[in-house]
Amino acid sequence: MSTQRYPFDFDPRFRALLAALGIREINSEVLLEEDRFLARFGRWEAHTSIANIRDVCITRGYRWYRAIGPRGSAADRGASFGTNTRAGVCVRFHTPIPALFGQRILHPGLTVTVADPEGLATEIDRRIADRRPT
C-alpha cells in the first residue's frame, strides 16, 4: 500500500500568521502510511500506529482564535493543527499521543484541517475496519 498524502487547507486570511510560526504548505501535511498516521505541521509532528486510532469524525465551523495554528484544549486535552475555520478531521486515539509539547503532555485526540476531510476520514475508517478481526 502506498503512502497517501493529505495537504492542509490554508485559508488565505491566516497564511501570514501561520508563516510567522513556520507553518507553510511545504512542511504541513497528513500522511497515511501502511500502518502509521503522521501529521506534520511546521515544526510540530504527531504520529501513531493505525491500530491506535479509535475513531474519526469531521467537525466544522470553528472560531478562528480557537482553531488557527497549533492548539491545545484545556477542556479535553485534545490538540489541533489548524489552518482554516471551515472543517477538519478529529482523530481520537486509544492511547494518547504527544503532539505539541514534546512528551510532557499526551493528547487523546488531534484535529487536522486538511483540504479533503471526507477523504481522510473515509480512508482512516477503512483502515480501522481492515484491522478488526472478522
FILUM-442711 format. One line per 10 residues: number of its first residue (from 0); their letters; for each residue x, z, y of N, C-alpha, C. Coordinates in steps of 0.1 Angstrom, whole numbers, always signed. Example, Ala and Ser with C-alpha at 12.3 -4.5 7.8 and 13.67 -1.06 7.14 Angstrom:
2
0> as> +132:+78:-57:+123:+78:-45:+132:+78:-33 | +128:+71:-22:+137:+71:-11:+129:+79:+0
//
This chain:
134
0> mstqrypfdf> +9:+0:-12:+0:+0:+0:+9:+0:+12 | +6:-9:+22:+14:-10:+34:+10:+1:+44 | +19:+3:+54:+16:+12:+65:+5:+6:+74 | -5:+14:+78:-14:+9:+87:-12:+16:+101 | -12:+9:+111:-9:+14:+125:-22:+14:+133 | -23:+25:+140:-35:+26:+150:-29:+30:+163 | -29:+20:+173:-24:+24:+186:-34:+32:+194 | -29:+40:+203:-37:+48:+212:-44:+39:+222 | -56:+43:+227:-63:+36:+237:-61:+42:+250 | -51:+36:+258:-47:+42:+271:-57:+38:+282
10> dprfrallaa> -64:+48:+288:-72:+45:+299:-63:+43:+311 | -64:+32:+319:-55:+29:+330:-55:+40:+341 | -66:+47:+342:-66:+58:+352:-56:+69:+349 | -52:+71:+337:-43:+82:+333:-29:+77:+328 | -27:+64:+329:-14:+58:+325:-2:+64:+332 | -3:+66:+345:+9:+72:+352:+11:+86:+349 | +1:+94:+347:+2:+108:+343:+8:+109:+330 | +3:+101:+320:+9:+101:+307:+24:+97:+307 | +27:+86:+314:+40:+82:+315:+50:+92:+321 | +45:+100:+330:+53:+111:+336:+56:+122:+325
20> lgireinsev> +48:+123:+315:+50:+132:+303:+58:+125:+292 | +62:+112:+294:+69:+105:+284:+61:+98:+274 | +48:+97:+276:+38:+92:+267:+35:+78:+271 | +39:+68:+263:+37:+54:+265:+32:+47:+253 | +26:+35:+254:+22:+28:+243:+33:+25:+233 | +45:+23:+237:+56:+20:+228:+60:+32:+219 | +57:+44:+223:+61:+56:+215:+49:+65:+210 | +37:+59:+210:+25:+66:+206:+16:+58:+197 | +14:+63:+185:+6:+56:+175:+3:+66:+164 | -7:+62:+156:-10:+69:+144:-7:+60:+132
30> lleedrflar> +0:+65:+123:+4:+57:+111:-2:+63:+99 | -8:+55:+90:-12:+59:+77:-3:+52:+67 | +5:+60:+61:+14:+55:+50:+8:+58:+37 | +14:+55:+26:+8:+56:+13:+2:+70:+11 | +9:+80:+14:+4:+94:+11:+7:+103:+23 | +7:+97:+35:+11:+105:+47:+4:+100:+59 | -1:+110:+67:-7:+108:+81:+4:+112:+91 | +7:+104:+101:+17:+107:+111:+11:+102:+124 | +11:+112:+134:+7:+109:+147:+19:+111:+157 | +23:+100:+164:+34:+101:+173:+28:+100:+187
40> fgrweahtsi> +32:+109:+196:+26:+109:+210:+37:+113:+219 | +45:+103:+224:+57:+106:+232:+67:+114:+224 | +70:+126:+229:+80:+135:+222:+73:+144:+212 | +60:+144:+211:+52:+152:+202:+49:+144:+189 | +49:+151:+178:+46:+145:+165:+39:+155:+156 | +29:+149:+148:+22:+157:+138:+21:+149:+126 | +24:+155:+114:+24:+148:+102:+20:+157:+90 | +14:+152:+80:+10:+159:+69:+6:+149:+58 | +4:+154:+46:+1:+145:+35:-14:+142:+36 | -18:+131:+30:-32:+127:+30:-40:+138:+22
50> anirdvcitr> -34:+144:+12:-41:+154:+4:-44:+166:+12 | -37:+169:+23:-40:+180:+32:-51:+177:+42 | -56:+165:+43:-67:+162:+52:-81:+166:+45 | -88:+175:+52:-101:+180:+47:-112:+170:+50 | -113:+165:+63:-123:+156:+67:-120:+150:+80 | -127:+141:+85:-126:+134:+98:-139:+132:+104 | -140:+132:+117:-152:+128:+124:-148:+122:+137 | -157:+114:+142:-155:+107:+155:-162:+116:+166 | -155:+119:+177:-160:+126:+188:-160:+118:+200 | -168:+121:+210:-169:+112:+222:-172:+121:+234
60> gyrwyraigp> -169:+114:+246:-174:+119:+258:-166:+132:+263 | -153:+131:+264:-145:+143:+268:-144:+145:+283 | -142:+157:+287:-138:+159:+301:-123:+156:+303 | -119:+149:+313:-106:+144:+314:-96:+156:+314 | -99:+167:+321:-90:+178:+322:-88:+186:+308 | -97:+183:+299:-96:+189:+286:-91:+179:+275 | -89:+166:+279:-86:+156:+269:-73:+149:+271 | -69:+147:+283:-57:+138:+285:-44:+146:+284 | -35:+139:+276:-22:+145:+273:-22:+153:+260 | -11:+160:+258:-10:+169:+246:-17:+182:+249
70> rgsaadrgas> -27:+185:+242:-35:+197:+245:-37:+206:+233 | -39:+219:+235:-43:+228:+225:-55:+236:+230 | -63:+240:+220:-76:+247:+223:-74:+261:+219 | -77:+270:+229:-77:+284:+226:-89:+288:+217 | -100:+280:+218:-112:+284:+211:-111:+282:+196 | -105:+270:+192:-104:+268:+178:-90:+265:+173 | -80:+266:+181:-66:+263:+178:-63:+249:+175 | -73:+240:+177:-71:+226:+175:-62:+220:+185 | -56:+208:+182:-47:+201:+191:-53:+188:+194 | -49:+182:+205:-54:+168:+209:-42:+161:+214
80> fgtntragvc> -41:+148:+210:-32:+138:+216:-42:+128:+223 | -44:+130:+237:-54:+123:+243:-50:+113:+254 | -56:+101:+253:-52:+90:+263:-65:+85:+270 | -77:+89:+266:-89:+85:+272:-100:+95:+270 | -111:+93:+277:-122:+103:+276:-133:+98:+268 | -132:+85:+263:-143:+79:+256:-145:+84:+242 | -135:+83:+233:-137:+86:+219:-124:+89:+212 | -125:+96:+201:-113:+99:+193:-117:+103:+179 | -107:+105:+171:-109:+109:+157:-104:+123:+156 | -112:+133:+152:-108:+146:+149:-105:+147:+134
90> vrfhtpipal> -92:+150:+131:-88:+151:+117:-86:+166:+114 | -93:+171:+104:-92:+185:+101:-84:+187:+88 | -77:+197:+87:-67:+200:+76:-71:+212:+67 | -68:+211:+55:-69:+222:+46:-59:+234:+50 | -47:+230:+52:-37:+239:+57:-32:+235:+71 | -33:+244:+81:-30:+240:+94:-15:+235:+95 | -13:+226:+105:+0:+219:+107:+5:+221:+121 | +18:+220:+123:+24:+221:+137:+22:+208:+144 | +20:+208:+157:+18:+196:+165:+23:+197:+179 | +22:+209:+185:+25:+210:+199:+37:+219:+202
100> fgqrilhpgl> +38:+229:+196:+49:+239:+199:+58:+242:+188 | +63:+232:+181:+72:+234:+170:+65:+240:+159 | +71:+250:+152:+65:+256:+141:+57:+269:+145 | +57:+273:+158:+52:+285:+162:+36:+286:+161 | +30:+275:+164:+15:+275:+163:+11:+264:+154 | +2:+268:+144:-3:+258:+135:-17:+255:+139 | -21:+242:+137:-34:+237:+142:-42:+233:+130 | -55:+237:+129:-63:+233:+118:-69:+219:+120 | -68:+213:+132:-73:+200:+134:-65:+193:+145 | -66:+180:+145:-59:+172:+156:-68:+161:+159
110> tvtvadpegl> -71:+159:+172:-79:+148:+177:-69:+138:+183 | -71:+125:+179:-63:+114:+184:-72:+103:+190 | -69:+98:+202:-78:+89:+209:-72:+75:+206 | -74:+70:+194:-69:+57:+191:-79:+46:+195 | -74:+33:+196:-82:+22:+200:-93:+19:+191 | -91:+22:+178:-101:+19:+167:-105:+32:+160 | -113:+40:+166:-116:+53:+160:-124:+51:+147 | -133:+41:+147:-141:+39:+135:-132:+34:+123 | -123:+25:+126:-114:+20:+116:-105:+31:+110 | -100:+40:+119:-91:+51:+114:-99:+61:+106
120> ateidrriad> -111:+65:+111:-119:+74:+103:-123:+69:+90 | -127:+56:+89:-131:+50:+77:-120:+49:+67 | -108:+46:+72:-96:+45:+63:-92:+58:+57 | -92:+69:+66:-89:+82:+61:-99:+87:+51 | -112:+84:+54:-123:+88:+44:-121:+81:+31 | -117:+68:+31:-114:+61:+19:-103:+67:+11 | -92:+70:+18:-81:+76:+11:-84:+90:+5 | -92:+98:+13:-95:+111:+7:-104:+109:-5 | -113:+100:-5:-122:+97:-17:-113:+92:-29 | -103:+84:-26:-95:+79:-37:-87:+90:-44
130> rrpt> -85:+101:-37:-77:+112:-42:-85:+122:-50 | -99:+122:-48:-107:+131:-55:-108:+127:-70 | -108:+138:-79:-109:+135:-93:-123:+129:-96 | -124:+120:-106:-136:+114:-109:-143:+121:-120
//
